[in-house]
Amino acid sequence: MDGKNAGIKKVILHFFLLIGVFISIFPFYWLAVMSTNKTSDILRFPPKLVFGSELFTNINNVLQNVDFFKSFVNTIFVSTTQALAILFFCSLAGFTFAKFQFPGKKFLFTSLLITMMIPSQLSFVPSYIMISKIGWVDTFQALIIPGLANAFGIFWIKQYSEEAIHDSLLDAGRLDGCNNFRLYWNIALPILRPALAFLGIFSFISMWNDYLWPLVVLNDPTKHTLQVTLSQLNGIYNTDYGMVMAGTLLATLPLIILFMFVSRQFISGIAAGAIKD
């Protein structure tokens, strides 16, 4: 009976897992279907759930209405630069909080955690005022510099470092003559690779999908990122939803391809952060 009950539980579990997979994948399937159809097919009832023949027409309309490739390059540059900066500064700060003692450590870390509870939108006005006074409005610095480090990244690396980096390794490094930065660079970074992989991917995707802040600080169309550029496909009176969905598909494909290549590191990073020795 126990074996039979276990088999029934597995069947039920797999059934719900399949439902979860279907719910997760269907939006991407629906996006692909809409990008291959006309607006009339998208808006009809019942909706058309099969692929059409308008994909290349819709893509051509996207390329004719906006400078897609320029905004694509801008987004690649901004997202990659910010992700690399986050990896360096957050890993350095997280490692320091985890493995070094200094005055005000608890206060600083508590203050850092408090900032995670504040919605980022509340900082838009003061951030824009500072960016404006510095003269960075309509520049890539306004997108990259404010996000060089974040509370989540520091917290993530600190928690991972406490479990993964043993004090004996650092003591051995000090005996070999390593200063604090060499301890970080030569000992900590190789151990932190799974956590860094997760943080890098997470940061890259977050910047890639960011819309509001680039919309606020960028006025020059040649410097727009993808999300701002794609928003221009929406007409004032009429919207070609096939074209909009084709543009969205083009912007989503790089993230899907990226995740396919680094999904193992991404998942292992999450799993490693959830397991303690």
N, C-alpha and C positions, 0 to 999 in steps of 0.2 A: 504493500500500500504506500509505503514511504517513497519508493521509486516511482510509482504511478503519480503521486502527488507532486513530486519534484518535476516530472515530465510535463504535467499540466501547467505548473508555474513557469517553466521555461517557454512553453508555447504562448502563454499569456504575455510574458515579458517581451518575447520577440514580436508579438503582434503590436504591442504598444510602441516598441522601438521602431517598427516599420511605419506606424502612423506618424511618429515624430520625425522620421526621415522624410516622409512625404510632405509634411507640413513645412519642413525646412527647405526642401528643394523646390517646391511648387512656385514660390515667388520668382525664382530665377528662370524656371521654365516659362512662366507667364510673361516675364520680361522679354525673353527670347521670342515668344510667339507674337507679342504685340509689336516688336520691332520689325517683323516680317509682314505686317498687314497694314492696310489703309485705316484711316481714322474711322471710316464708316463701319468697317469690320470689327474694330475694337469696341465701338459704342453700341453695337447691335445687341439685342436680347433674343435668345440666350447667347452668351458670348462665344466667340469662335475660339476653340481650344487647340486648333491645329495650325501648323506653320503655313504662312502665305508665301507669296513670290515677290514681295516689295522690299526685301532687305536692302539690296544695293541701291534702289531708288531712294529709300529713306536715308541711308548713309550718305549718298550724294547730296541730298538736301541739307543734311547736317553740315557737310563740308562747305557748301555754298553759303550758308547763313552765318556761320561763325568760324573763327580761326581756331579750329579744333587742335591742330598739331602744335601751334604755338602755346596754347594753354596747357597742352599735354606735357610739353617740355618744361614749362614753368612749374607744373605740379610735381614732376619728377625731381626737379632741382630742389624745390622747397622741402618736399617730404623727405628726400634722402638726406639733405643737409641737417634738417632738424632732428631726424631719427638718430643720426650719428652723434650729434651734439648731446642729445638726451642720454645715449648710451654712455658717453664719457662722463658727463657731469653727474648723472644720477648714480652710476656705479661707483664713482669716486666718493660721493657724499654718503651713499648707503654703506659702503665698506667702512668709511670712517666712523659713522654712527654705530656700526656693529662691533668693531674691533678696537676702538681707541676710547680712552677716557679723557675728558677735557671739561673745564668749568662750563656750566650751563647746558650740558648735553641733554639732560632730561627736559629742561624748559624749551630748548630749541626744537627737539623732536616732537614734543607735545604741541607746540605752536604750528609745526609743520602738519601734523595730523588734523588740527583744527581747520586749516585752509582747505582740506579735502571736503569739508562739509559745506563750504561756501560755493554756491553756483557760479560757474565761470562767467555767466552773463552779467553778474553784478560788477565785474571788474572792467567791463568794456569802456564805460565812460572815462574813468580815471586813466585807463591804459591808453585810450585814444588821445587824451589831453597830453600825456607824457610823450607819446609818439609824435604828436603835432609840434610840441615845443622843441623836440630834438631835430625835427625836420625830416622824419622818416616816413611821412605819409606818402603813399604811392611808391614805396620801395619794398624789395624783398626782405630787407632787414626787419621791417615791421611785422612780417610773418614769422621769421625765424628766431630773432633774438628773444622775444617774450616767452617763447616756449623752449628755451635751451635746457631747462630742467623743470621737473614737476614733482609734486608731493607723492603722487602714486608711484612713480618710478623709484624715488629714493626709498620709500617704504618697502616696496617690493624687493629691491636689492638688499636692503638691511635685513629683512626677515630671512632671505635666502642665505646671506653671508653668515648669519649667526649659526645656521645648521650645517652649512657645507664647508666652511673654512675653519679648520681646527686651530686653536691657539698654538699647538705644538709646531705646526708648519711655519707660523710667523716667527716663533722663537728660533727655529732653525735658520730662518732667513736672516734674522738679526745677527746670529752668531757668524753667518757667512759675510756680514758686512753690508747687508741691504739697508738702505734708508727707507723711510715710510713710503715714498712714492714707488720705489722698486718692489717693495712688498706688495703694493697694489698691482703694479704692472706685470711682474714676473710670477707672482704666486696667486693672487686673487683672481685676476682676469681669466686665466685658463679654467679655473674651477667654476667661474660664474657664467660660462658660455651658454648653458641651457636657459638660465634666467635672462641673459642678455638677448638671446634669440627671441624669446617671447616678448620682451620689452621693445626690442627693435621693430618687430612686426606690428605690434599693437600701436606703437607711436607712428609708424609709417602710414598705417591704415587710417588712424585718427586724423592726421594732417591731410591725407588724400581726400577724405570725406568732409573736411571742414568747409563750411560755406559762409557763416555769418561774419567771422572776423575778416577774411579776405574781402568780403563785400564792403565792409566798413572802411578799410584802410586803402583799398586799391581803386583808383579811378581810371587809370590808363588801361584801355582794353588790351594792349600788348603785354601787360603784366598780369592779366587775370589768370586765376587757376581754373581747373576744369569745372568745378561745381558752379562757380560764378558764370563761366561762359555758357554752360548748359542751361542755366536759368534764363538766358536770353532767347532760347528757342520757344518759350511760351509767348504766344501772341497776345495782344491787348484784347482783341475781340474774338479771334478764332485761334485755336491751337491744333497743330498737326501732331496728334499723339503718336503716330507711327514714327515721325521724325524724332520726337522727344525721346521715345523709348529706344530708338536706334542709337542716339547719342548717349543715353544712359548705359546701354549695353557696351558701347565702346569704352566708356569710362570704368565699367565694372570688370571687364575681361582681364586687365592687368592684375587686379587684386586677386581674382580667382586663380590665375596662372601662378602668381607669387605664392599663394597659400598652398597650391598643389606641390610646389617645390620645397617648401619649408614647413609643411604641416607636421612632419615628425618632430622637428625641433620645437615647434609651437606647442604641441600637445605634451611633449616631454617636459617642457618648461613649466606648464601648468601643473602637471602631475608631481614634479619635483617640489614645487612650492606648496603642495598640499600634503606631502608626506614628511613626517619628522622621524628622526632616528630614535 
